[in-house]
């Protein structure tokens, strides 16, 4: 995971593996699939050393997601840049950056696309895949994920206002926690999750419903 930076999708890796590998990843995966903090151009510091030592044309990769990163790479003496995860999330990103230089990538570097290599590499957060006919997905989970990166208000309560992007990210975090706590087998009698303290609270109901749609 060091070369990717970002989250380590242990749950997703385990889900596509066969036993006993699946069990091994669940038990000890966190010891060798570690998460590393993501930052834009995260390989630039190391790449500078190679750039200074060779005269060949070079390509900078690792955290190039916007026009500012591209311009920095050119200024540092790199002739090209490479993009991967950002283009899986938005295949038309380059064209949109060309039209509007301030365009920002919607990729959140969750690295879940890594586990998709066994069935056709794609962004698991995107409802569109290259070569696959577009099918309108009207599930709550799909509509919620489509709001990722949306800075407009998505949820208001008496305490505060959340943007749609914050709602999606918080829902995904709670969904991950729910998956970790989930156990195989039927739910025992009396095992129903408790209701929010104030069931009439819009935010309480949202934080109970949204994560469940993301976790499946």
TAWO-V870809 format. One record per residue. N is the residue number from 1. RES is the residue in one small letter. PHI is phi as a letter, one per 30 degrees, with the letter a starting at -180 (none if undefined). Layout:
N & RES & PHI
N & RES & PHI
This chain:
1 & x & none
2 & x & d
3 & x & d
4 & x & c
5 & x & i
6 & x & j
7 & x & d
8 & x & c
9 & x & d
10 & x & d
11 & x & d
12 & x & d
13 & x & d
14 & x & d
15 & x & d
16 & x & c
17 & x & c
18 & x & c
19 & x & d
20 & x & d
21 & x & d
22 & x & e
23 & x & d
24 & x & d
25 & x & d
26 & x & d
27 & x & d
28 & x & b
29 & x & e
30 & x & d
31 & x & d
32 & x & b
33 & x & c
34 & x & c
35 & x & d
36 & x & b
37 & x & e
38 & x & c
39 & x & b
40 & x & e
41 & x & h
42 & x & d
43 & x & c
44 & x & d
45 & x & e
46 & x & d
47 & x & d
48 & x & e
49 & x & d
50 & x & d
51 & x & e
52 & x & d
53 & x & c
54 & x & b
55 & x & c
56 & x & d
57 & x & d
58 & x & b
59 & x & c
60 & x & c
61 & x & b
62 & x & j
63 & x & i
64 & x & c
65 & x & b
66 & x & b
67 & x & d
68 & x & d
69 & x & d
70 & x & d
71 & x & d
72 & x & d
73 & x & d
74 & x & d
75 & x & d
76 & x & d
77 & x & j
78 & x & d
79 & x & d
80 & x & b
81 & x & b
82 & x & b
83 & x & b
84 & x & b
85 & x & e
86 & x & d
87 & x & d
88 & x & d
89 & x & d
90 & x & b
91 & x & e
92 & x & c
93 & x & e
94 & x & d
95 & x & d
96 & x & d
97 & x & d
98 & x & d
99 & x & d
100 & x & b
101 & x & e
102 & x & d
103 & x & e
104 & x & c
105 & x & d
106 & x & c
107 & x & d
108 & x & c
109 & x & h
110 & x & d
111 & x & i
112 & x & d
113 & x & d
114 & x & d
115 & x & d
116 & x & d
117 & x & d
118 & x & d
119 & x & b
120 & x & j
121 & x & d
122 & x & a
123 & x & d
124 & x & d
125 & x & d
126 & x & c
127 & x & d
128 & x & c
129 & x & b
130 & x & e
131 & x & i
132 & x & c
133 & x & e
134 & x & d
135 & x & c
136 & x & d
137 & x & c
138 & x & c
139 & x & d
140 & x & d
141 & x & d
142 & x & d
143 & x & d
144 & x & d
145 & x & d
146 & x & d
147 & x & d
148 & x & e
149 & x & j
150 & x & d
151 & x & d
152 & x & d
153 & x & e
154 & x & c
155 & x & a
156 & x & b
157 & x & b
158 & x & d
159 & x & d
160 & x & a
161 & x & b
162 & x & c
163 & x & d
164 & x & d
165 & x & d
166 & x & d
167 & x & d
168 & x & d
169 & x & d
170 & x & d
171 & x & d
172 & x & d
173 & x & d
174 & x & d
175 & x & d
176 & x & d
177 & x & d
178 & x & d
179 & x & d
180 & x & d
181 & x & d
182 & x & d
183 & x & b
184 & x & d
185 & x & j
186 & x & d
187 & x & d
188 & x & d
189 & x & e
190 & x & i
191 & x & c
192 & x & d
193 & x & e
194 & x & d
195 & x & d
196 & x & e
197 & x & e
198 & x & b
199 & x & d
200 & x & d
201 & x & d
202 & x & d
203 & x & d
204 & x & d
205 & x & d
206 & x & d
207 & x & d
208 & x & c
209 & x & d
210 & x & e
211 & x & d
212 & x & d
213 & x & d
214 & x & d
215 & x & d
216 & x & i
